[in-house]
Amino acid sequence: MNNPPTTAVDGSTLTALNAMPPPAFTARLADIFEHSPWVPQRVAHLRPFRDAGQLHEAMVSAVAQASSAEQLALLRAHPELAGREAQQGELTAASDQEQARAGLKALSPAEMQRITALNAAYLERHGFPFIVCVGKHTKQSLFLEFDRRLGNPCESELREALDQVAEIAALRLNALFSA
């Protein structure tokens, strides 16, 4: 797991984040876990955090302690790779940047057709979108990962998807604190 540094971003530091009122703290970290501000909200009372790694660990723990329905909602809040949200410009800024860096905004028509079919098959089989930390992949390795995981049992994919969400959050915290 990546341990994000604690340097400044947007004029704020971890010290400033620790001092924010709970609503501001939640708002500042709302997109670390895609469309799930309940995650930072649940850890706000644990402040002060000594470093970004401890903050990440607390947020991952909050997800692990969440109900199955909340975890599933968290997974379903994630966009499909190169899916409708991406095509319509409706991704969060973080997701848009991550997908662009992985080459998903420059798919050939054949690649787009393939990823659309893989997205649909995965969603149908598992009940939530395929989630992978695209920041650690290339376009080619994403297709390989799709192929590797599509046939996995749903229970193991749920755990894998939650692990991937934690990895995404670590990268996003890293970006937040190392700008």
N, C-alpha and C positions, 0 to 999 in steps of 0.2 A: 504494500500500500504506500502511496506517495505521502510524505509528510510535508505539507506546504510551509514555506517560510513565513516569517512574521513581518516583513518589510511593508512599507507604505504603498497605498494605492488611493488614487483620487483624494489625496490629502488626508487620508485616514490611516490609522495604524490599528493593530490589534488592541492597543490601549484605548484608542478612541471607540472602537467597536464595543469593547467591554463596558464603556461608560455610557453608551447610548441608552435611551429609554427603550423598553422592550419592543414597542411598535416600530421604532426606527431600526433597531437591531434586526428584527424579523424582515423588514422591508429591504434592508441592505443585503441580506443573504437569501432572499426569497427565491432566486433562480438557481441557487447552487444545486438544489434538488428540483428538477423540472416541474414548474407549476405547482409546487408543494410547499407553500410558506409555513405550513404546520410543522415542518421539520425544525427550522430555526426557532420557531415560536416555542417549541417544547424544550429547547435547551437554553433559552434566554435566562432562566432562573439559576442556571449552573455557573454563570459568570462570577468572577473573571476567569477567562481561559488563559493559561500561561503561554500557550503557543497555538499556532494554527493546527498543528497535529492533534492537540487535545480537543480543539473545537470540532475537527473532522470526526474524531473518534466519538464524541458526544452525539453528533448528528447521526452517524451510522448506527449508534446504539439506540437512538430514538426510533429509527426506522425498524430495527430488529425487534424492538418492544411494541411496535404498533400492531394493531389487529391485522388479521389476514386481509380483511376488506380494505383497510387503509394501505397496506402494502400493494395490493392489486391496483388500487386507484393510483398510487404513485407510478407504478409501471405503465398503466394505461395513459398517464399524462404525458408520456414520452412520444415524440413524433416518430413516424416510420422513416426509415432511411430513404432520402430522396423521394418522399411521399407527397401527399396532397399539400401538407403545410409548407413544405419546401418549395413546391412548384408555385404556390400562391403567395409566397413571401410572408408566411405567418409563423415562422420559427422564432423562438426566442433568440436574442443576439448571440448567446453562447452556442446554442445548437446550430445556428446558421454558420458561425465561424468554424465550428468543429467539422460539420459536414463539408464545408468548402475546402478546408485543409486536407481532408481525406479524398478529395477529388469527386465528391458526389454531386457537385454542381456542374460537372463537365462530363457527364455520362454520354456515351454514344447511344443511338436509338436501340441497339441490341442490348446494351448494358441496362438501359432504362427498362426495357421490357423484362429482362431477367430479374432485376431487383424488385420490380412491381409484382412479379409472380412469386418471388421468394417472400416478400412482405406478406402477401395474401395467404400463402401456405402456412407461414409461421403463425400469423394471427389466428387463423382457423384452428390450427393444432393446439396452440398454447393459451389463447384468449387474451393476449396482450402483444404489443409490438415487439419485434426483435430489438433488443437493447444490447449495445456493445459500446465500449469506450472507443469511439472512432478516433480520438486523439492518439491512440496507440496503433492505428492501422493505416494501411494504404487501401486504395480502391480494390486492388487484387486480393489483399488479405481479408478484406471484409467479405468478399464473395466466398472465400474458403471457410471463413468462420460461420457464415450462414449455412453452408453445406454441412459443416461439422455438427452444428447444433440443432438443425431443423428436426431431425429424427429423435432427439433426446426425449426421455420421459418428462412429462409436464412438471412433476415435482422437482426434478433436478434443474430444469430450466428456470423455474421460479427462483431457486437459490442462485443460479448463475446470473440471472437478470438483476437480482438485488446486489450481487457482488459487483456487477458492471456499473450499476448506479453509484455505488460507493467509489469506484474508480473514477467515474466521471466527476463526482463531487470533489474528489481530491485534486483533479486537474483544474477544476474551476476555482477552487480555493487557491491553488498555486498561482493561477493567472491573476486572481484578485489581489493577492499579497505580494506579487513580484513585478507589478507593472513598472 
